[in-house]
Structure formats: structure tokens, C-alpha cells
Amino acid sequence: MALKIALFNHKGGVSKTTTTFNLGWMLASKGKKVILVDTDPQCNLTGMALGENTEADENRIEEIYNKHSNIKTGLSPAFESQPRVIEAVDCVCINNQENLFLLPGHVGLAEYEVTLGIAQELSGSIQTLKNLPGSIADLFQKTADKFDADYILIDMSPSLGSINQNLLMISDFFLVPTTADFFSLMAIHSLSKVLPKWHKWAKRASDLDVLKNADYTFPDITVKFLGTIIQNYRIIGGKETAAFQVWIDKIEQAVATKLVPILDQNGMMLPRETYVQQGISENNYTLTKISNFNSLIALSQEHSTPVYGLTSQQLRQTGMVLKNNQAKQDEFKKMFSDLADKIIGLTS
């Protein structure tokens, strides 16, 4: 059975999409079959994975959507009361990585937000809307079975809406990408209040007979916290600059003293020894720190290739600039390789 890992932070601009793509590619490189799921209506992961820089790219994307191979049309039987059951999405193979697949996003997924929110109030309307809360989990499971996937990585939008509430609670695990700044610190404090409420709702939903007996059963809740990723800080002389280090320290302290204790109280943590075995400190729960991608990110998006996989031809550089960027690529490759190994270890 595929393991679902959500990448979530309601603060935007924390490189969720970049992390999802690069981590998914690395897991696939290690022999795991991975489905990337784009649930953000901005569809940045879809554009990154499929390429959208030429007319040929745009035509290919249009052809994919004309075949209804995306998350919105996959869920439409439930949300639009169509006379057919939810079926597995025909995911798109990612070029040059045979174990990696994309379940494309759709701008119109946001249209389902309000209806799902009404259903998830679990009030008098739940009998009429009973098939909605379990529909996303059903779609993911059927799609994972079709592709014999080991992992589903879910790139979530920066919001606290009903779709994200559902996505996080039906996942097996979740990561919190952050950046070294004040607003990410605020987000950690906010999550320490929001996530227990979501978990309480999900536990209640999974116990309701009406959802247990729906066409798309709402699953049991088992979601666990894997850790945080801190990124987009600057390195000078081989070290984080002092200003960034201040925020890194504050974020790590908030995770360890605010977020983790409340998650532990709600059964959302793995056993202590599981983290220790993967070299994850109880003082911060940081899985990795990733410095600024700089110019590599634009080239990665242009070529639909991870930052560490860009060739010298794709870099279009020479001399010392090329040498420096290749050195950065080697660093990123090791970072994501180590991160993938930790993910595999934590979820085994």
C-alpha cells in the first residue's frame, strides 16, 4: 500500500513545490515508485513537472487535460454527483525518470472547497454529502494501486481550508517546509493550534457510521509528523549568515517546544527511537537544511529536471561559474539523497 506524505505549511513561499519535485525524483532514483500529486490550484508542480516554456509544452499540457487526467476531474463523480464511480487517474510519466509519475493539478479544484467544507462540518447535511470526505482518499488509493506506487507526495496549497484539512488528515505522514524568517516562526505557532483541531475533527469523522458506510469510506486517522525542512537561507564562508541563523534557531526551538508536544498529545508523533535512529535531534526535528537554489531553480523549472540533475549543457555556463554551480549541485544531491534515506527510514 502506498504511503501518503503531505508537504504542508500555510505560509506560502517556503519551496513546497521545489521540495516535492526534488524529493520525489530522488526517491524514484532509489527504486521507489512515486506519484506526485498537485493539489494547489496554482498548479506550479504540474508546470514544473511537465514543462510550460514552449508552445509544444503548452499543447502537451492541453492534451493531457482534454483526457481528463487531473485531480479535479478525478474527484468530479463525487463532487458533481455524476452517475459513475471514482476511478484511478491516468497519471503522467515524468520524462527521464521511469519511477516518477504526476497526478496533475487543476485550477478548478478550489471550486470544491465550499462544498467539502459544508460536508466536513459533520452536521445535518452530512447524510446528503456523505461521499465527499472520503473521496480524496479513495481517488489516491485507486491511483496508487494502478501504478503500484510506494509513495504519494502531496504538494499542498498555502491555506487552512477544508481541502487541506482533508488532505493532511488522510495522509500517513507530513513534512513542514519552512524558510528562515519571522513568518515561518509565526506559522509554526499557528500550526500548533490548528493541527490538534483538525485531528480532533478527523477522529470524530472516522468514527461516524454515516461516513463508514459511504460509497467512499472516510479512513482511519494515522497521520504522523516526520519533521521540518529549513531552506532558502544564504551561506557565506561555509556558514549560515548570522541573521538567518537567528531565525533558524527560533524555528527549531518553536518546533521542539510548541509544535511537537501538542502533536505528541494528539498521537501525531512517531516513537522517539524512530527519530533517533535516523539521526534526527529531539531539540529541533529538522530533517535537513537547504540553502538558496539561486539560479539553479529557474533552470530546473525550465528543463523539468531536479536542481542536482541539470547537465552542463542545460546549465549553459563555462569556467568558474560552471564549476561553482556543479559544486552546488553535488551538495544538493547529497542533501536530497540523505533526506530521501531519512524519509524511507522514518516511514518503513
Buried (B, 14 or more C-beta within 10 A) or exposed (E): EBBBBBBBBBBEEBBBBBBBBBBBBBBBBBEBBBBBBBBBBBBBBBBBBBBBEEEEBEEBBEEBBEEEBBBBBBBBBBBEEEEEEBEBBBBBEBEEBEBBBBBBBBEEBBEBBEBBBBBBEBEEEBEEBBBBBBBBBBBBBBBBEBBEBBBBBBBBBBBBBBBBBBBBBBBBBBBBBBBBBEEBBEBBEBBBEBBBEBBEBBBEBBEBEBBBEBEBBBBEBBBBBBBBBBBBBEBEEEEBEEEBEEBBEBBBBBBBEBBBEBBEEBEBBBEEEBBEEBEBEEEBBBBBBBBBBEBBBEBBBBBBBBBBBBEEEEBEBEEEEEEEBBEBBEBBBEBBBBBBBBBBBBBE
